[in-house]
Amino acid sequence: MLTAADQMASWQAGLWERSYRAAAELESISAQSGIPFWENYTKINTVLAAITAGDQRVADDMLHKLEQTIGSSDYTDKALYYFAACWRALMKDDLQLAFVHGQAGIEFGYKANTFLTIAMSHFGMAVVDMSSGRPESAHVHLEKMREQGFPINNRLIEFMYLLMSAKMALDTDESGGEALLRQAFKLGAQHDFVNFYFFMPAMMVGLCIKALEQGIETEYVKSLINRRGLVPENPPLHLTNWPWRVEIYTLGRFTVLVDGTPVRPAGKGHNKPLELLKILIALGGREVSEERISEALWPDAEGDMAHSAFTTTLSRLRKLLSGEVLRVSDGRLSLDDRLCRLDTWAFERLLGELDVLLTSGQVDVEKVQQRMQSVFDLYHGPFLAKETPMNWMLGPRERLRLKLLRVIKHLIGFYSRTGHCQQVIALYEKALEQDPLAEEYYRGLMKCHAGRGDRAAALAVYGACRDVFNATFNIAPSEKTEQLHRLIEGNDRERLTRLCDVCRRG
């Protein structure tokens, strides 16, 4: 029994190799004792360990062996077999087969009258129904799981129940989802739960993202992600607290972090790999041909010489970062966005989300504010601003700057329409940081200050505009700007207020 307990403890702790070894010992004991219970128990637990470890071939082989003998087994073994088969079918996304096996697991669980097996089978059916778009039926099974499982005071069952309840509430926009998630991960952190029956990676990725967004048990959640190797299909680029394998910052600086530790070049040998990385990022970071990179990095090299230099430098870059973060396919190099967070990717995604929010019928003010703050938190300056200017970096730098200015203009219009004068002033100042030669931003800022009665601030803005144009072009501002300046100097409060759209609405 010590080996059986060791296998279960190893499985719950995510120690797959140890769980496999314990299963092999159990199989040996079973063969020596000739007790059928041990044989089925061993095979079923091997299936569970294989599913969790992602070794689907072993899981399928063992399920096939069990299928040959399960008909003559007792009700408990049948219940365990069917709930293991249900889980495997779910992992293969075969919802119809999962439903059949799940129902059978419940049937034999009740016949065996074992609380744990009944509870697990109902939980499996809740996952099946939720995955199939039947939330009402999923809720019924989840409650039956609670009725059967809670009386035996099993904390893992409580953890599973809270997680699934949170998932259902969040998916159906019911209230209390976040509170349930907080309870679940608090319990998980207390007991360091890493594994459970019907652990579905995609479901857990979604719940972990939500937890990190809300700051729920952050260290435990990050540990769970790493220990289970959870990889999101749709990368949560907005999350800085996701445990990214590699993080790269290029806006206003150039910093590379691997597992949170900065990569520092150690001599000339590492400069070229990082140059390659910068070029890859400048060209989009995805599906960039070897030829384009070589042309930028070794413009005078040709043919085999360029290919050899590329191969050698890429190998050095892999050592600096992580082999799996860089992918080559058909001569094209990419950063894996499931493992690597690139600030330009996150920046452009946020700008896109802001565009969608600002052009929707009913604008969510809180979401606009959140996304806007995230954009400005991320943008520390122009792309690779501190690097020696190279032709390949100038295009991306200007493109990102213009994208930012476009969104700032939209935000100015939005906050002007909603009467947020202080926000409009801050946005004009942000715009001027990006384009100090745009007179329209100076005039907008002058109008806002003058309309609020701050004549001195308005005149100071004009003075800054005049100085910039004088120093840059040796000319005065346009007549339109000069007219506004004269109006402000005349201090006609009524006319100035009318000029300021925000103040007029106020």
N, C-alpha and C positions, 0 to 999 in steps of 0.2 A: 504493500500500500504506500510505502514511502516513495517508490518510483512513480506511482500514479499521481500522488500529491505533488511531486516535483515537476511532472509533466504539466499539470494544470497551472501550477504557480509560474512556471517558465512561460507558458503560453500567455497568461494574463499580463506578464511583465514585458512581453514582446521579445523574449529570448528564444528565437525560432530554432537555432541550432541545438540548444540545450533541450528544447521541447522534443525535437526529432530524436535525439539520443535517448531520452527517457522513453519515447514511444518504441524504439528498437529494443530496449531492455524489457519493456512490457510484453512485446511480441515474443521475445525469447522465453519469458516466464510462462506465457500462455501456451507455447508449444510444449514446454516441459511438463506443465501441470495438466494439459488436456482439458482445461476448463473453458467452455465456449464463451462465457462472460468476458473473460480476459481478451479473447481473440477479437470479438466485436468492439469491445471498449477501446482496445488499442487502435484498431483500424479507424474508428469514428474520430478519435482524438487526433490521429494522424491527418485525417481529412481537414479537421478544423485548423490544425497548425499549418498545413499546406496552403489552405485558402488565405490565411492571414499573412503568410510569408510571400504570397504571390506565386507559389509553385503550383500552378493549376494542373500541370501534367500529373503530378503525384496525387493531387486531390481527385482528379478524374479516374486515375487507375485504381485508387483505393475504393472509390464509390462503386466502380464497376465490380470489384471483387466482393464488396458487401452485398451488391444487388443479387449475386448468385446464391447467397445463403440467408438473406434477411427474412425470406418468407417463413422459415422454420424457427426464427428467433422469437424471444419473448417480446411483450408489448413495449417495455422500456427501450430495448435495443432498436425496435422499429421506430419508435418516436424519435430517438436520437438520430437514426439514419435519415429520416425524412426531413428533420429540421436542418441537418447538415447539407442534404441535397437541395433543400430550398435555398439556403444561403449560396451554394455554388451556382444555382440557376440564376439568382439575382446578380451575381458577379459577372455572369455571361450575358446579362440583360435579357434573359429569356423569362419574361414576366408570366407567361402562360404556364410554363413548366414550374416556375417558382410557386405559383398559386396552387397547382395540383399537389406538389410536395408539402407545401405549408399546411394545407387542409388535412392531409394524411398525418402530418406530425401532430396536429391538434387532436385528431381522432384517437391515435394510439397513445398520446400523452394522457388523455382522460381515462382510457382503458387501463393504463399502467398506474394511474392515480399518483403520479409523481409531480409535485408542485413546480419544481424547477423546470422540468421538461415542458409542462403545460405553459408556464409563463414564457419560456423562450420561443415556443412555437407561436404563441399569440403575438409576441413581439415581431417575429419574422413575418407574420401575415400583415401586421401594421405597416411594415416597410414595403411589402408587396403592394398593398392597397394604396399607400401614399405615392409610390412610384407609378402606379397605374391611374392616378387621378381620381381616387375614391377616398377623399378625406374623411367622410362620415363613417365608412366602414373601418378605416384605419383607426379612428378614435375609439370605436367599439372594441377592437382587438387590444388596443393599448390599455383601456380600462380593465379588460379581463386579465391582461398581463399583470396589472397592478394588484388586482384582487387575489390572484394566485401567488404572486411573488413577494409582496410586501410582508405578509404574515411570517415568512421565514427569516425576516430581518437581514436580507442580503443587500449590502450597500451597492454592489455592482448592478443589481437589478434596479435599484432606485436611481442610480446614475443613468442607466439606459432609458428608463422611463422619463426622466427629466429632459434628457437630450432630445428624445423623439417628440415629447410634448412641445419643447421649444421650436423644433423644426416645423411641426405642424402649425403652430401659432404664427410663426414668422412667414410661412409660405401662404397662409390664408389671410394674412393681415389682421389676425385676431390680436386683441390686447394681451399683454402679459408675456409675450414671447421673449423679450429681452430679460425680464425678471427670471423666467424659467431657465434661460441660458446661463444666467449668472449663478443660479443655484446649482445647475448641473456641473459647471466647470469649477465651482468652489468645492463641491464634493469630490470631483475628479482630482483636484489638486491635493486635497487632504489625504486621499488614498493612493495617489499617484497611479491612477488608472491609465493604462496604455492600450488595452485591448478589451474587446467584448464581442459576444456573439452578434452576428449580422453587422459587423463593422463595415460600413460602406465608405470607401475613400472620398468619393465625390461629395457625399452628404457631409462628411466631416470637414472637408475643405471649406464648404460654404459656412458651416457653423463656426469654424476657426476664424474665418475672415470677419464674420459679424462680431465675434468676441474681441478681436484685435481692434476693430473699428471703435468699439465701445470701451476699450481698456479693461476688459474682463479677464482676470487671472492671466495676465500677459505672459509671465515667465513659464507657467505651466503649459499654456497653449503653444508657445514657441517650442518648448521641449517636446510636446506631443507631435507637432508637425515634423520636427527633425527625426525623432525616434521612429515614427511611422513612415517617414519618407513621403509625406503628402505633397503632391505637386499639382497646382491648380491649372486647369486647361485654359481658363481665362485669367491671366496674371493680374493680381490685385496691385497694380502699379501705384495706386494712391496710398498704399500702406508702407510707411517707412519701418514699422515694427514687425513686418513679416520677416521671418528668418531667411533672408535672401542669401544664396551662396555667394553671389558677387553683387556689389553695388558700385555704380560708376556715376560720378558727378562731373559734368562738363560746363554747366552754366555759371560763368564767372570764375571758374576754377577747374582744375583737373585732379580728381581724387579717385582712387580705386581701392575698394575694401573687399577683402576676401574673408568671409566669416567674421566680419566686423573689424578686421585688422588691416591697416593701410599697407598697400604694396609700395615698397620703396625701391627704386632702381639701385642695383648694386654694381655700379660701373657702366662702362660703355656697352657691354653686352646686352643690357636690358633696355637701352634707349630705343633701339629699333623695334622691339616687340611692342612697346607702348606707343610708338609712332604708328605702327600697323593698327593698333586698337583705335587710336584717334581717327585714322582714315576710315576704318570700318564704320565707326559711329557717324562720322561726317557724311558718309554715303548711305546712311539709313540704318545700319546695323543688322539688316536682314537681306539674305540672298544677294550679296555683293560679289561680283565675279573676281576671280584671282587677277585677271587682266587689269581691271580698273584699279585695284589696290597696288599692283606692281607699277603701273604707270605713274601713280602719285608718289610712291615710295622710292622706286628705282627708275627714274625717267630715262636713264641712259643704258639700262640693261635690256637685253633682248633674249627671246627664246629660252633656251635651257638655263642660261645664267639667271634670268629673272625668276624662273620657276624654282630653281634651286634656292635662291635667296628667300623667296616666299615660304617655301617648305621649312627651311631652317628657322626662320623668324617666327613662323606660326608655332613650331614646336616649342620654342622658348617662351612664347606667350602662353601656351597651354600650361607650362610649368609655373608661370607667374600666377595664373588665374586658377582654373580648374578644367581638366580635360573635357568634362561633360558640358561645360558652359559654351564652348565653341564647337559649332557643327559645320562640317563641310559636306555638301551634296552637289554632285554634277559640277564641280569646280567653283561652287559658290559658297561663300563663308557667311555664317550667321551667328549672332549671340542668341542663346536659348532664353527667350523671355519668360519661361516658367521658372528659371533658376537665377536669372540676372535682372536686376532693376537698373534701368538706364534713365537718368533724370529727364532727358529729352523726350523719351517715350511717355513718361508720366506727364510731362508738361504739355505735350500736344494732345494727349487724351483729355486732360483737364480743360484745355481751351475748347476742344470739341464739345465737351459736356456743357460748358458755359454757353456756347453758341446755341445749342439745342434748348437749354433752359430759357435763354433770353428771347428766343423766337417762338416759344410755345404759347398757346392761347392764354393759359393762366400761369403766370410766372410764380414759382415757389421762391419767395424772398429769402427764406432761411438757407435753402440749398444754393442760391446764387451767392450769398455771403460766404458760405463755407467753401465753395469751389474757388471763388475769387481770392480768398485768403490763402488757400492751398497753392494757387498759381503764384502769388507774390512771395510766399514762403520758399517756393522751389526756384524761382528766378533770381539768382544771385548776381546776374550780369550776363553779358553777351557770351555766346558759345565759344569756349576755349579762349576766353578774353586775355588770359595771362601768357598764352603761348605765342611763340614767334609767328607772325602772320604768314600763312601759306595759302596759295590759290584755292586748294581743296576745302579749306575751312571757311572762306569768305561767303560763299553761297549759302550754306546752312545757317551761318550766323545772321545774315540779312533776312533770310526766310523766317526764322524764328522771331526775330525782332518785329517784322511786319505783322506776323500772326498775333503777337502780343498787342501791338498797337490797334489792330482791327477789333480785338475783343475789348480793349480799354474804351474805344469809341462807343461800342455797343453798351458797355456798362455806364458810361457817362450819360447816354441817352436814357437808359433805364432809370438811373437814380435821379435824373432831372425830372422825368415824368412822375416819379413817386415822391418828389419833394425832399430828397436827402442832400441838402446843400453841402454839408461838411464832407460827405462821401464824394461828391462831385469835385470839390476842391482837391481832395487827396488824389483822385484819379487824374485830374489835369496835371498835377505835379508828377505823377508816375509817367504820364505820356511825355512830358518834357524831358524826363530823364532818358527816355528812349530816342526822342527826336527834338533836340534843343533848337532846331531851326524852323520848327513849325509854328508860324505866327498864330494860327487858329487856336492853338492851345494857350498861348499867352493871352489872347483876347478873351477866351472863355474864362480863364482864371481871373483876369482883371474884372470882368463883369460880375463874377460870383462875389469877389471881395467887395466891390463897390456896391452891389445890390444889398449886401449885408450891412453896409454902413462902415466898412473898414477901408476908408479911403487911402490910408497910408500903405496898407498891404497891396492895394490895387496899383498904386503909383510905384511901389517897389518892384512889382512884376513887370511893369512897363520899363523901368530902368534896366532890369536884367535883360529884357528883350532888346533894348537899344544897344546895350553893351555887347551882347553876343553878335548882333548883326554888324556892328561897327568893327569888332575885332575880326570877324570872319570874312565879311565882304566889303568892309569900309563904306557901308551905306546905312541910311536910316531905315527904320521899319516902314512898312507900306502905309499909304494914306489912310486906309481903313483903320489901321492900328493907331495912327496919329489922331484921327477923329475921336476915337474912343478915349484916348489920353486927354484930349482937350475937354471932353465932356466930364471926365472924372475930375480934372482940375477945376472946372466950373462948379462942381459939387451940386448939380441939380438932382437932388435926392429922388424926386418923383420919376424923372426920366431914367435914372440909373436903375431904379427898382424895376421899371418896365423892361429894361434891357436884360435883366437877369431872369431867365425862365423859371429857375427854382424859386426865387423870391416872389415872383408874380403868382406862382401857384400857392405859395405860403400865405 
